[in-house]
Amino acid sequence: RPYITNHDWYVSAEFHLVRTLVMKPPLHWRPYSRDYPFIFDFEWVNEEGKGDLIYTDGNNNFLVVEVKSMYCDGYGSGQTHRTKKRQKRRDGEKQTEIYSQLWHEKNPQVKKTTGVFVTEDDVQKINCFTR
C-alpha cells in the first residue's frame, strides 16, 4: 500500500486509477474493498503479461483486478474514439479473464478467485473460480 500511495510522480492514467482505488475508493468499488481489505500484490507478472492488483481477505480468497483508463486518449465522441474505447474495454475484460484463471490454476492453496475489470466509472465482475 505505501508504494502505491507514495508514488505521485508516476504519470500513467492506469496507475492514477489504481492509486485512487487504494487511497480513496469510489462508491462503485467499496463493496470489493470491504470484502477484500488487503493488497496482496501489485503489478504481478504472469505468462500472459502483467496484472495490476491482487487483493485478499486473508483467508485464501483472492480478487484479481485489471484496471484500464478509458479516458487516457481524451474525451472524444467520434466513431474512431468509440471504436478504440470499445476495443480497450474488450481487451481489459479478456485480460481479466485470463489473469484470474492463471492465478487460480497456479496457486492450489487458493479457495476462491474472483476477477474484476475496473474503469473510471465501472466495476465488472468477469469470473469466479472456487475449489
N, C-alpha and C positions, 0 to 999 in steps of 0.2 A: 504493500500500500504506500509506504513513504516514497519509493522510487517513482511511482506514478504521480503522486500529488506534488512532489518537489521539482519535477521537471516541467517548468512552464516555458522553457525555451524551445521545446520540440514543436515544430510548426505544422505538422500533419493534421489535416482535418479529422482523420480517424482517431489519432491519438487524443485530440481535443475531446472527441466524443467519449472515448474510454475514460479519460480524466473526469469528465462530467458524471459518468456512471458511478465512479468510485467516490468522488468528493461530495457531490450533491445530486443524488439520484432523482431523475424526473418522475412524475407520478406514474407513468406507464411502466417504469422499471421497478418500483417499490415492492410489489409482491415477490419478485425474484430476489431482491436484495434482503428481504426479510427471511425468506426460506433458505437462502444460501449466503450467510453473512461473511464468509471467509474467502479471501482471494488465495487460490492455490497456485496459480501460475499465470505469467504474463508473457505474451509473445513466445509461446511454446512452439517448438519445431517438430514437424512430423514428416512422413514420406511425401506428402502432397503439398507441403508449404509451411506457412507459419500461422498458427491460430492466435487469436487476440487475447482472450482471457479464459481462465477456468476458475470457477467458484466451487466451494464445497460447503456442506452443512456440518462437517466434522464427523459424519457417520458413514463414510464411503458412498455418499450420494454426490454427484457432480453436475455442474451446469457448464456446458461448453458454449462460449459466447463468441460469435463472429460479428464484428462491427463494420459497417460501411457508412460513409458520409455521402448522402445523396446530393448534397449541395456544394461539393468542393469544386465543381465545374461551373458554378454560378447558378442563378435562379431563372434561367431562360424558360421559355414556354413553347418554343418551336418544335417541329417534328423531330429534328435531329437530336435536340436536347431530351425530349421524351423517350426516344429510342435508346439513347445512351443510358438514361436513368433506369429504364426497364431492364436493360441488359445487366446493368450493375446490380440491381436487385436480384435477378435470377442467378448471377454468379455468386452473390453472397449466400443465397439460400442453398445452392449446391455445395459451397464450401462448408457451410454449417452441417449439412447432412453428412458429408464425407468425414469431417474432423471429429464430429461427435461419435460416429461409428468407429473410427480408428481408435479414439480414446477408450471406448468401451471394450473393444477387442484386445487392445494391448495391455490392459490393466485388469487382471482377473479378480482382484480384490474389490473392485467396484460393484456396488449393489445396483445403482441406477445412474444412468447418464441421460441428461436432457440437453438437447441442442436448441439454442435460440439465436435468432438473427435480429440484430438491433440497428435501427437507423435513428435519425434525429427525432422522429415522431412516431415510431412504431417498434414494438417488440413482437416477434413472430416465433411461436414455438414450432420447430421444424420436425423433431422426432424425439422419441424417448425409448431407451433400452433398459431392461431390467434383467436381473439374474434370479 
